[in-house]
Amino acid sequence: MEDLFDSIENLSAVCRAAGADLEPEELKALQVGKVAEEAGEAMHALHGLKGLTTCTDDHTWAEVQNDLTGAVIAAVIAMHYIDPNGWRQTFGEIFHHRTRRGRETASAT
């Protein structure tokens, strides 16, 4: 996970530099919006894959996965923006809590 965390911090620094003229709260809000944008792109690709859009673009599961990964990256960058010093610990705690059911089920079998 450390490679992922280090990459997120590097990417976050690049994004922060690009938004250097913005107030910190505005930058946080825009990054949370980026999560929604990326998730919306995944949904659009899924609709296209299932033929539920009016556009003529062909979509693939690889596109859906690409957009979902973009949403995850955007979300973790947003966490870094919100708490640059504590985001790793917060992520770990939330991840541990949210994956509890899977761990419990695996240990029961």
Secondary structure as UniProt FT lines:
FT   HELIX           2..18
FT   TURN            19..21
FT   HELIX           24..49
FT   TURN            50..51
FT   HELIX           61..82
FT   TURN            84..86
FT   HELIX           87..98
FT   HELIX           100..108
//
